[in-house]
Amino acid sequence: CRCCADGRRHSSILYNILRSQERAAAAASPAGQGPRRGQGQASRGCPCGGWRRRRVALRSPQVACKAASAVLVKTLRFVQNVPCFQELPLDEQLLLVRSCWAPLLVLGLAQDRVHFETVESAEPSMLQRILTTRRQGEQPPPRGPAAGRSHHGPDGGGPQLPSAGEIQAIKGFLAKCWSLDISTKEYAYLKGTVLFNPDLPGLQCTQYIEGLQREAQQALNEHVRLIHRGDEARFAKLNVVLSLLRSINANVIAELFFRPIIGAVNMDDMLLEMLCAKL
């Protein structure tokens, strides 16, 4: 990040001056009294928000990927056990699953209270890459994401690891679900609303699917009114949860939880195989 780099560039002189002034002020102040909050303290975060663009990976991929794979199996089993879903043609089923597997999976992660931690991925600087390739007698690599990654950035470049901002969106969604203490039935109705999306291009049974989504929403509303009579805003809060799902990218989920275990296998192919199997 440029603003952080600029700060480091001037730290040798300016930082030492400020530190000496801070020590002098601390010596002159009454004992046990430090600088006030916000004074003499540098901001820990980057003011330009560059941390959101930093690439991250799972701290414990074996544990997190295993948990996510188990949730994916549960999710597809749930989908297969919905009678109305089974009545749809296979190509319609596959179209729905391809479009909603990621939000359904994140709902499943929330329901199973799956926690995961990430670490920043150390990527060599452009100078380091140039020096390394010159030693090897090769041409310096072009600027851009490293090879072998699968999540494509907004600039249309090569695949990338998820960014810290994208992971923060997932964790924010999980925290929101956990704060609402969503019940098993509420999760089921939310999943039904996500699964039966009539707005997908290419669907033939649009009216039927739209009716199923409406039924899921009505069932959720009736359940909330019956169980949470004192909380009139709960139904709206649960719909906010659905709106938060739109900010979660399926490519990010695939890269984070499944690329370490399936490599370059296409997620659509894997979903088709799992959907046609008896889970």
N, C-alpha and C positions, 0 to 999 in steps of 0.2 A: 504494500500500500504506500503511495507516494507521501501522504501526510505523515505516516509513521517513519518512513525512511528519512524525510527531512528533519524530523525531530532527533533521530539518531545522529545525523550528520553534524548538527550543531551542539550535540551534548557535551563534547569534550571541553568546550570553553563555557558556554552558557549554563550548562547543567551544574558545573562546579561552582560558578559564581552564585547561582541560586541556592545551592546547597550550603555554601558558606554563610549566606545571608540568613537562611533558615536556621542554621545552628546558632548564629549570633542572636536571633530573635528568641529562640528557645531558651538560651542562657539568660536573657534579660527578663523573660516572663516569670511569673510566680511558679514555684515548684509544683510539679504534677499537672501543670496546665500546658497542653500542647496547642498547636494551631487549630483554629476553628475548622469545622468541616467545610470543605470546599476551598480553603485557603492553604497555600503551600503544598497542595496535593495535585499531582498530575492525573488527568483522566486515564483510567485503565483501558478503556475501550478506544478504538480508533474513531475519531470524530466523523469520518466520511463513511462509516459503516462497512469498511473493507472486509471485516471479519466474516460477513455474510457470504462473501465470495470464496472464502478459503475452502479447499477440497478436504473432505473428511472420509474416514473409513471406520468400520466397526472395531471397537477395542477388543472384543472377544467374538470373532466371526463364527467359530464353531458353535458356541452356545446360542447366539442370536439367530443364526441361520437355521439351526435345528428347530428352535421355537417357532420361527416364522413358517417353516415348512409344515410343521404340525398344524399351525393355524390355517394354512392354505388347504390342507386336506380336510379339515373340519368345515371350512367355508364351502368347498365344492360338495361335500357330503350334505350340508344344509341345503344347498341349491338343488341337488338331485332329489331331495326328499320333499320338495315343494310340489304338490300334485299339479298345480296350474302350470308350473314350468315344464313338467314332463309332457303336457299336452301340446306344447309348441313344437313345430318342426325343428329338426336338428340344426339346420343352418341358422334359424332364429335363436335357438338356445346358445349356440356358439357366439353369435354376434353380441348377445347380451352379456355373456360371461367375459368376452374379450374386453368389453368396454367398462365393466364394473368390478373386475377381480381385485384391482388395487384398493379402491375404497372399501370393498367388502373385507379385504384382508386387514386393513387398518382398523376397521370396526372390530374384527376378531382379535387383533392385538390388544385393543382397549378392553374388550370383554374378558380376555384371559389375563389381563394386567401384565403384559410382557414389557419388561424394562430392558433398555439397551443403552450402551454408552459408545461414543465415537471419539476418535483421536484425529488430530490434524494430519493430513498426508503430506509428508515432506517431499516437495518436488524441487529438483535442482534448478538453480537460477540459469538464465540464458548464458551468462559468462561461464558458469561451471560446465554447461553442456558443450559450449564452443571449445573450451580448453580440453575437455575429455575426448571429444571427437578428433581434435587436432593431434592429440597424442596417438590416436589410433589410425591416423592418416585418412580420415573420412571427412566428408563435407559436413559443416555444422547443420544440425537439424533445424527445420523451420520452426518459427514460434508457433505455439498452439498446444492443445492438450496432448498428453502422452498417448502413445499407441496402446492398444489392447483394452481400452475402456469402452463402455457401451452407452453412457448417458451423454447425449449430444447437447452442447451448449446452445444458447440463443443466437450465437453468431454464425451458426451453421458449420462450425468446425468439427473436429474429431470428437469421439466419445470422451466423457469425463466422469470422474467420481462425483458423487453428490456434493453439493455445497453445504456449508454450515447453516445458511439461511433456509435451505430446503429441509434439512434435518430438524431445524427449529420449528418449522411448520408442522411436521409430524408429531414432535413431542408436545407442541402446544395443543394439538388436537387430542392426543391421549390424555393430557392433563385436564382438558375441558370435560371429557367423558368421565374421568374418575371423580372430578369434583361434583358431577351431577348424580353419581352413584346409580347409573342406569341399570335397570333390572334385566333379567334374561328375556322376558317378553318384549320389553321396549327395544332391546337389541334386535330381536327377530323382526319386529315391525319396521325398524329403521333399515334393516337389510332388505326387506321386501320392497321398501320404497326405492332403494338404490338399484336393486336388481331389475325391477320392471320400469325401465326408462323408455317411454314412448317416443322420445325426441331423437333417437339414433337414426341416422340415414341408412337406408337399405332395409328397414323392417317392413314386413308385409302385414303382420297382425297388429297394426298400430293401435286401433281402437280397443282391441282385447287387452293389450298390454297396458294401455292407459287406464282401463277399468281396474286392472289388478293393482296398479300403483295407487289409485284412488281408494281402493278397499284397504290397502295397507295403512294409508294415512288415517282413514276413518277408524280402523281398529286401534291404532295408536292413540288417537284422540279420546276414544271411549275408554280405553284402559287407563289413561292418565286421569280422566275425570272421575273414574271409579276409585282408583287407588290413592290419588293425590288430590283429594278434594280441597285441601287448604292451600294448594299451590296452583293458582290459576295461570301462572306464567310458564309452567313446566312444559307444556306442549310447544310453546314458542321457543323455549330454550333448546328443546330437542331438535327443532327445525333449524336452529342456528348451527347445531352440530352437523347437520346434513350440508349446510352451506359451506362449512369449513372444509369439507371433503373435496370441494372443487379446487382447492389450492394445492392439493397433493398430486404430484406427477407420477404416473404409473412407471415411467422409465427410472425414476429415482428409487422406487420400491424394488424394482427388478435388480437394479445395480447394487443396492445396499444389501438385500437379503438373499438374493438367488444367484447372482453372477459368481460369487465365490464358490458355489457348490455345483452349478450347472454349466459354468463357463460360457461359451458362445451359443449355447442352445437357445433357439427362439422361444420366448415365453408363450406365444400363440400355439406353437406345436405342442408344448408341454401341457397347456391347458386343454387342448383337444384330446390328448392322450388320457389325461386324468378324467375328463368329463365323460369319455366313452368307457372308462373302466368302472368297475364296481368298488367304490371306496369303502 
